[in-house]
């Protein structure tokens, strides 16, 4: 259920049927043999899919393992298991799948949300859900804690193994096996940056991941300040709903909606939709007794917005129009949630679930592989990732001791690769690990 997918230069999109999680695992490597830390050209590589459990990057055996170190990892993950976004009648049952308040308070410990000054949140998006719907379940929370634990194992050096300051495990059976957090740059909250869409399920998912990643976060308190408080990991949710997903509401540009509509009306898509029309009607009818109030007013998904007129702008009149059958995105998410809990209507089968899921995945990829739509929907997020990588590669931050009474933690200087001698200026330490908590649609958009 929680398959991992590694981003490559080329991706076999036909194999992404049960997409749960994508790790864009960007290994930025830096030559350590150079006289000046930033004078060498910096090769960049993408990790290739390995075993089902391995997330680490390996350098070719032909290359001396002492030449390279892992510089930064960009991690994009989907939220954990959730309740249906579409309202259902058995509301009490879905309430029972949610984590209790004290559990949510526990995973939130040591984190702080960074919101825009003017306020705002994710409630305006059709996929946000309301009440118990569209929320992270207890199972989803446990999934994310376990993911955090595995990431810690994969990315951080172990005190039981011999590793150089570059993070290479000298006794590893895999030559060149690299770690992100090393004895010289150990795992610490300040070396991690976090962003999330402003949805409760994505915020709670990354809080759960951080719980697994930093199970002993209180141990960092004494090294952070003198007051004994645990360090705060900021989760940036400022305006992220506008660019961490390809279908923000409203879109970044009304022209994107017009393009989505045109792409959805291409002959081969219309032909496929016509072939499956009766399937959609049959399933919608079978789900009728399961749907709660307002189910037909839910609207989200590339090319499936109900709230748009011919000009691509939002219209409340269109939003209130009842649509039958339900949109493909709705059918897929309802069936998936019911099927995973053995709550499908007796007349529906796992083959029905598979048919709908396959069609939705195909539909999303058919639209988002269009280069114009891909750029229009994901350019801002892609730019942010590339900017972070570029800063990490071009700038070498080093911590040096302050000249003083020794009570200060120290300052950071930057050695830029501008000129032979470099230029020392005060700066902030760039994160080693950048985490983005998002959605299925984010992963498809980046693919």
N, C-alpha and C positions, 0 to 999 in steps of 0.2 A: 504493500500500500504506500510505503514511503520511499519509493525508488529515488535514487539520486541520478542526476544527469550532469555530466561535465560539458561545459561549453567548449567547442572546438572551432577551428577556422571554418570548417564545413560541418554541418550537422545533418544527419539522416532524419529528416523531419517525419518520415513515415513511421518511425519507431517510437514517436513521442505520444503514444496512445494513453498511457496511464501516468501522465506527467504529474508528479506531486512536488518535486523539488528540483531546482536547478542550481548548481554551484558554478558560478563563473569564477574560475579559480585562476587568476592571472598571476603568473610567476614572473616578477620583475627581478632580473638577476644583474649583478654588478660585479665587474672585475675587481678582485682584491689584490692583484699583482701590480697595479698602477702606482706610481710614486704619489700622484695627487689623487685623492679619493674620487674626484669627479672628472678626471681628464680622459678616461677611456670611453670609447663608444659603448653604449649600453644595449646588449641584446635583449629582446623581449620574446618570451615563449608562452604558449598556452599549453596547459597540461592535457594529456591525452587520457581517454578512459582506461582505467585499469581494472582491478578486481572490484567486486561488489562492495568491498569495505574500504578500499584505499582511496584517500583524497590527496595524498601527498604527491609532489612533483619529483621526478627523478631526472638527473642529468645523464646524458649518454655516457656509457662506460668509456668511450674513446676520449672524453674530455676529463682532464684532471679535476677531481672533485674539490680541490683546494681553491680553484679559481672563482667559484661562484657562491653566492649566498642568496637566499630568498629575501626579497625586499618588501613586498606588499601583497596582500590577498584581498580581492574584491569579492564579496560573498552576497549573492542575491538568493533569498529563500521565500518560498510561499508560506503562508500561515499554516497552522496545524488543522486538524480535523475540526469542522464547524457544523452548526445546525443549518438547515435550509434557509436561504435568504427569503424565499417565497413563504408568506405566512401559511401555516397549516392549522387544521382544526384541533388536533391533540396538543394544545399549547402546554399543558401540564407535563406531558411526557418530555418535551424538548427542554423545558425548564430543568427537569431532573438530570439532564446530561451536562449541565454547566458546572464549572468549578464553584465552590463556595467562596463567599466574600473573603474569609481569612486566608484562603489559598491565594487569591489574587493579590491581596495585600502583601503576602509573603514574597511572591515573585517580583513585585514592584519595588521591594526594598533595595536601596542603593541606586535607583534610577530616578531621573527627573525628566519630564516632558518639556521640550522647548517649543512653545507655540508662538504664532505671530502676535504682535501687540494688539492688533485689532480683533483678536479672537478668531472664531471659526472652527469648523471641524468636519468630520466625514459624514455627518448625518444627512447632508443634502444629496448624496449619491444614491442611486437606485439600488446599488449592491450593498449598501451599509446595513440593511436590515433594521428591524425594530422589535422591541421586546426581547424574547429569547431567540429570535431568528437572526441568522447571519452572525452568530456569536461563536467564539472558540469554546469547544467542549473540553471536559476534563481529559478525555483521551487525547485531544489535540495538544493540550498543555503538556501532558506527559511525553508526547512525541517530541516536542520542541526541547524539553529538558534533556532528553536522551541525545538529541542532535547536538546540543551544546556540549555534552560530555564527550561525545565522539570527536567533535572539532577540537576540543582541548587536547585529547590524546594525539590527534594528527598534527596539530600545529605547534604544540609546546614541547620543549625539551624535557626529558625525564631525568630526575636526579639519580636514577639507578643505572643510567647508561653514560658512556664517555662520549662527550660531544665537544667539538672545537667551538671557539667563539663565533664562528660563522653559522653554527646550527647544524653542521654535518655530523652525523652519528658515525664516529670512526669505527665502531664495532658492528654497524648495521650490515646484514647480509645483502643489502641493496646498495651498490656503489652510488655515492652522490645523493643519498637520501637526505633531503633538506627539511629543516624545521623553521618556522617563521619566528617563534619566540625562542631566544637563545640565552645562554648564561650572561652574555654581555648586554642583551636586550630582553630581559625576562618578561613573562606574561604580567601585564599590569593594566588596570582599567584606562589609564591615560593613553595607552597605545592602541586603543580601540575606539572607532567612531561608529555611531549608529544613526540610521535614518529609518523612518517608517511612514507608510501612509497613515492618515489620521482616522483609522478604523479601530474600534476596540479589539477586534480579533488579531490584527497585525501588530498592534502595540503589545498586547498580552503575549503573543507568540514570541516576539523578540525578547521580552522580559523573561519568559520561560527559558529561552535559549541561553540568555546571559546567566540565569540561575545555574544551569548545567556547566557553563563555561567558567564561571567564577563561584564555585560552591563555597569557597572560604573567603568571600569578599571582605568580611570584617577584619581579616588578617592584614589587609592593606591600609587600614585606618591609621596605624601608628606611623607609617611612612608618608602619609599624605598631609596631615595637619596635627597640631598638638592638642586638639580637643577630643580626640578619640572617636570621631565620627567616621563612618564608612565613606569611602569616596563616592561621589555621585557620577554615574554614567548618564550623560545626556542623550536623550532620544529625540532627534530633530524631526518634528512633524510639520514644520512651517511650509505651508502651501504645497506639501508633497502630493496631495490628491490631484494636483493639476498636471504632474509630469511623471510620477512613478507608475502610472497605469496608462495604457493606450486609449482608454475610453473615459476620460474625465468628464464630469458634468458640471458646467458646460465644457466643451472642447476648448483646446488652446486657440483654435481658430474655427469659425463657422464653416470655412471652406473644407475642413476635414470631414464634417458630416456630409457635405455634398459629395465628396469623393467616395466616402463609404457607401452611400446610396448607389452611386454609379457602379462601383465595383461589385456590389451585391446583385446588381441587375445584369451582370454579364451572362451570356447565353448558357454557358456550361454550369453556372451556379443555379440558374433558374430551372434548367433541366433536372438537375439533381434534386432540387426542392420539390419539383412536381412529382418526381418518382416517390418521394417520401412523405408527400402531403397526407395521404390516408393514414400513415403510421403516426404522424403527429396528432391527427384528429382522434384516432383510436386511443392513444395514450392519454391525451387531454381528457377525454370522456371518462376513462377509467380512474383518473385522479380526481375527478370532480368532487367526490365525497370526502376527499382528504384535504382539500384546499380550504384555507381560512379566509376571513374577510380581507379584501384588498389584494388578493393574489393576482388578479388580472391587471392590476395597475403597476406592477413591478416592471421596471425597464432598465436594462443595462446590456452592454455588449456591442462589439464592433459590428455595425451594419444592422443592428436589431433595436435601435432606439425607437420607442413609440412616440416620444415627445418632440418630434421634429416635423416641420412643415416642408413645403417644396423648396423654401429658401434656406433650409438647413438650420433654422432657429427653433428654439424651444417653444412649444405651444401647450398650454394647460388644457385646451380643448381636445387636442390629440391625445394627451395623457389620460383623459377620462374615458376615452373610447375603449370599450371592451373588445378584446382581441381573442378570437378562437381560430385555430388552436393556440396554445401558449407558445411563446417564443422558444426557440431551440435551446438557448442558454438556460432558461428556466426549467425546461423539461429535463435537461441533463443534470442540473444541480439537485433537483428534487429526487429524481430516480437514484442518483448516486447516494444521497443521504439515506433514503429509504432502504436501498439494497444492502448497504453496509451494516444495517441493523435488522435485517430480515423482516422489514415492514412493508414490502411491496404489496400492492393489491394482488389477490390470487390470480387474476387474469393476465398479469404482466410477468415477464420472465427475464432472466439475466441476459438473454439474447436481445431483448428490447433495450435494456440498459446499455448494452454494448453498441447497438446500432445507433442510438441517439448520441452517445459519447463520441463515437467515431466521427459522426457527421459534424458535431460541434467543433471538434478538433480540426477536422478538414476545412471547415468553413473559416475558422479563425486564421489558419495558416494561409489559405487561399487569398484572403484579404490582406493580411499583414506582411506577406512576402512581396507585395507591391512596393517598390522602392520609394515612391512618393509618399504613400501612406505610412510606411515604416519610419521615414524621416520626420514626417509631420507629427507623429504620435510619440516618438521615443527620442528625438534629437537632444532634448534638454537633459534627460537622464544619462544618455550616452556621453554627452559633453562633460557632465559632472564626473563620471567615472574616469574618463581620459584625463581630465584636468588633475584629478587626484593622483593618478599614476605618473603624470608628467612632473608634478611637484616632487614626488618621492624620488624619482630618478635624477632629476636635475639639481636637486638640493640635498646636501648632506648635512643633517643636523647632528650636532654632537653636544653632549652635556659636559660642561666644565665647572670646576669648583669656583665659587665666588671668593674674591679677596675680601675677607671680613672676619667676623668672629666665629665663622663656621656654622652659625645657626641657620643660614639660608640654605635652601635645597640646592641652589645652583642655577645658572642661567643657560640658555641655549644659544649657541652661535650657529650661523649658517655658513657653510663653505660652498659658494656657488662655483660652477665650472665656467664662469666668465673670466677668461684670462688665465695665465699660467699660475699666478700667485694666489688667485682666489680672492674673495671679498668676504670679510667677516662682519655680519650684522646680527643683531638679536632677532630671534624668531621663535615660533612655536614648533614643537615636535610634531612631525607628520605621523599619522597613525600607521601602524603596521597592518591592521585588519580593519577593513571598512565593511560594515554590515548594512544591508538594505532589506527590510521586512516588507514584503509586498504580496502579490497575487499571481494566480495562474496566468492571467492576461499579461502581466509584466514579463513573465518568463517567455511566453510566446512572442511578445513584441520584441524582446532582445534577441531571440533566436532568428 
